[in-house]
Amino acid sequence: MGDLFDLTGKVALVTGSTRGIGRAIAEALVARGAKVVISSRKADACEQVAGEIGAAAVPIACNVSDDGAIARLLAETEARLGPVDILVCNAAVNPYMGPFLDTPDDAFDKTIAVNIRANMRLCKGVVPGMQAKGGGAIVIVSSIAAFKGSEHLGIYAVTKAADTQIVRNLAVAYGGDNIRVNGIAPAVVKTDFARALYEDPERAKRVAESYALKRLGVPEDIAGVAVMLASRAGGWMTGQTLIVDGGWSAMG
């Protein structure tokens, strides 16, 4: 069968990949043989991380809330590496925590722009190249928040639920082109995004105890799933959002 996880020769683009889950995914894709674009808002961070990962990592900065910046990111990626085989939409924001109906208009617009619109623009940009190459893989990082009500993460949860529907829509629309589209829905992972939670020892302990594995996630826990979805190992999976939550959803 060969190595089902081999990505040699593949071109991958990972947004939000200078830290946390995005960086772990980028490093894992490089380890399996892919050439990976490291992208986030700040050029110096992209360059630093790409330098640390090695020659297979290419830094291209992009603010995904800007349609023009997305177009430039895609054009530069193709010019430097060729058409994208693997797209990982990881960049996301959560500018507001509080009652859903009190969400400020600017926070609402920003969350929609980054967590939904940018993902759609990125997918629209890579699909033609994937069609021309005979296939590809798209992975959208969602959240466990997509699957439950939330008192304080309302707009974030709404956008993450929308991402799961983007996954299904694109999987149906482009399955005939051998383009697989899947999502990953993590629970609490130790990243800067969740720092306020896990740096509170008592709160972190309570959350960990609600998981079957009795620990919070780490970025590498998500990276392995992304490699599977991007590779031949996930060759007959599409339209799914995999919940990776340490067993939280299995608990009574």
Secondary structure, 3 states (H helix, E strand, C coil): CCCCCCCCCCEEEEECCCCHHHHHHHHHHHHCCCEEEEECCCHHHHHHHHHHHCCCEEECCCCCCCHHHHHHHHHHHHHHHCCCCEEEECCCCCCCCECHHHCCHHHHHHHHHHHHHHHHHHHHHHHHHHHHHCCEEEEEECCHHHHCCCCCEHHHHHHHHHHHHHHHHHHHHHHHHCEEEEEEEECCECCHHHHHHHCCHHHHHHHHHCCCCCCCECHHHHHHHHHHHHCHHHCCCCCCEEEECCCHHHCC
